[in-house]
């Protein structure tokens, strides 16, 4: 498996995957649900003084 990816992709931080028990995300709904759970549980340091960007699923 290569660490280089030269195409479009969606990424999740490794600490989010670890926190969630390394789920197998196969659909966009699962991807956005994982992001939503992460934001709800506030496991990431959102208030670090840096500008952050949050994603949402426009189809929901």
N, C-alpha and C positions, 0 to 999 in steps of 0.2 A: 504494500500500500504506500502510495506516495504522499508526502506532506505538501506537495505543490498541487494547487487546484486552479486551473485557468479558465473556469467557466462560472456562470452565475450559481449562487448557492445561498442558503440560509444557514446562519451559524448560531450556536448556543454556547455560552461560556462553560468551561469544564466544571466550574464550581456549581453551576446550576444543575448540570447532569449528575454530579455526585450527590447533591442535595436531594434530587428526585429519584435516586436509586438507579441511575443509568437506564432510563426508559428507552424503548425502541420506538422512535418517532417516525411514522410512515406517512402521515397525512398532514395537510396544512392545519386542520382543526386541532390535531394533537400538538403541533408546534405552537400554535397560538394559545392553547390551553396551558401548556407548560410555562409560557411567558406570563400569562395571566396569574397563574399560581405563584410564580416567583415574585411578581409585583405585590400580590396580596400578602404573602408571607414576609415581604421586605427582607429577603436574605442578602440582597445586594446593597452596597452602600450608595444609595441614590443621592444623598445629600453630602457630597464631598467637596462642594464648591465648584465642581466642573459641570459644564453643560452636558446633559445626557439626552438621549433620544429614546423614546418608547415607541413600540410598534403596536398596531392594533389590527384586527381582522375586519376590514370594511364590509365583509359579507354577513356579519353577525348582527 
